[in-house]
Amino acid sequence: MAQQEDVFKKIVAHAKEYGFVFPSSEIYDGLSAVYDYGQNGVELKNNIKRYWWEAMTLLHENIVGIDSAIFMHPTIWKASGHVDAFNDPLIDNRDSKKRYRADVLIEDHIAKIDEKIDKEVEKARKRFGDSFDEEMFKQTNQRVVDYIKHREAVHTRFSEAMNANDLEGLRNIIIDEEIVDPISGTRNWTDVRQFNLMFSTEMGSTADGSMTVYLRPETAQGIFVNYLNVQKTGRMRIPFGIAQIGKAFRNEIVARQFIFRMREFEQMEMQFFVRPGDEMRWFAYWKEWRLRWHKALGLGDEKYRYHDHEKLAHYANAATDIEFQMPFGFKEVEGIHSRTDFDLSQHEKYSGKKIQYFDPELNASYTPYVIETSIGVDRMFLSVLCSSYEEQALEGGDSRVVLHLPAALAPTKCAVMPLVRKDGLPEKAREIVDELKFDFTTHYDEKDSIGKRYRRQDAVGTPYCITVDHQTLEDNTVTLRERDSMEQIRVNINDLHALIHDKVSLNSLLRKLK
Ligand code: GAP
């Protein structure tokens, strides 16, 4: 675990050093849980968004996109339930004056018990070697049996308190389990209170009578309130989907793990409108399809798992998360939710406008049901970054840091390098750049030794390096070096485009989804 934390720290440092992610407002000491994307980060992020957008809208002829405004009529958030119920349970420590999410304090406490269990298991595994039977050990070792019993008891109390919205129950767990503030080390806790996560601001001048508006906490409501517009103007027939990528804002209290939980982040959401009664079939479809989209990137099938929700929101009749193995454990990257007709019905009620679909096949009108797929761009970025990072020992005692980014997502697709800065090699290299740049993000690099230049490109995940040497001037061939294998082949300049395109294009990646 500690080793994984070290790796994570290195990934965060690497992201900054190589222009992927910077803390926001850094010269003013930063702004908590807000980040900026640098020159390489923005390219990687745009490529992730393009992969999602094209997979949704190009590969599904019944899905179209929109781009709705961040500001929306405040009644939308009343109708959606966010004004009344988009809350976190918070608790303060009177000594440190720090504020925590009560549920996170308890979850961390449960994780600590899990760590103790794992430690005992690992100790025993070492002691017993090949003959070790983990299940038997967990059932018979008294210390571990007690830990497991304790964990289950806390977990049950926790689930019950969360399901019943029982704030006092949450506080009682914190007191009974003697959970201390990590800063002050004391148990001097206040009561638990609900805290709304939406940011609000004023629109219009106060003299005119201003209105409180919210920064949207999800992009989905922009889709719901445009359902009629898109259905009518696009003459869409159910089943159909509306996709959107955009910023969302949440006043997260426990903001940590880098870009995993941010206050300003980006979502890629798609609402798929279906006939009532058809929703479970479509829920199964999207659950399978979205995982296929993730796995096509080749980050490792074993790094994904579903987490089906036991506790459902009042409007949902099925929900699952796609979790990814981050260095700090399996974490939610995407949610797939069957939201019934809740949102459209609520907007019909609050707006007073009829939001119905006339189904010509059934010759009947109804409020469509909705399957939602909702993925955070930043979390996707983090999963790609973490699983791509490797510190690699090389032959001869050398080492390199390499990002094994999926080629279609890599910020730079190829770097062209003259072996030396003379004899016409830079000019020849520039000619190649000028040809390739129309189709691929291509860099020209002539500084430092060729070895150093390769390392620089490895560190930002560039799939191909093209080296121009004296032989190039004689026979029009260059060396093409592949990032992961470091293998170098001699190829004709005329063949470069096809060779690179085949490996790095989004087209090739999308074809895997057929
Ligand atoms: N419309 C449904 C919805 O917003 P959600 O589970 O609250 O559902 C969907 O959010 C996705 O948005 C999450 O799976 C996660 O990837 C991303 N997300 C949510 N809160 C986030 C935050 N504070 N920072 C970064 N990403 C976040």
Boltz pocket constraint, residues with backbone or C-beta under 6 A from the ligand:
constraints:
  - pocket:
      binder: B
      contacts: [[A, 217], [A, 218], [A, 219], [A, 220], [A, 250], [A, 252], [A, 259], [A, 260], [A, 261], [A, 262], [A, 263], [A, 265], [A, 266], [A, 267], [A, 269], [A, 332], [A, 333], [A, 334], [A, 335], [A, 372], [A, 374], [A, 375], [A, 376], [A, 377], [A, 378], [A, 379]]
      max_distance: 6.0
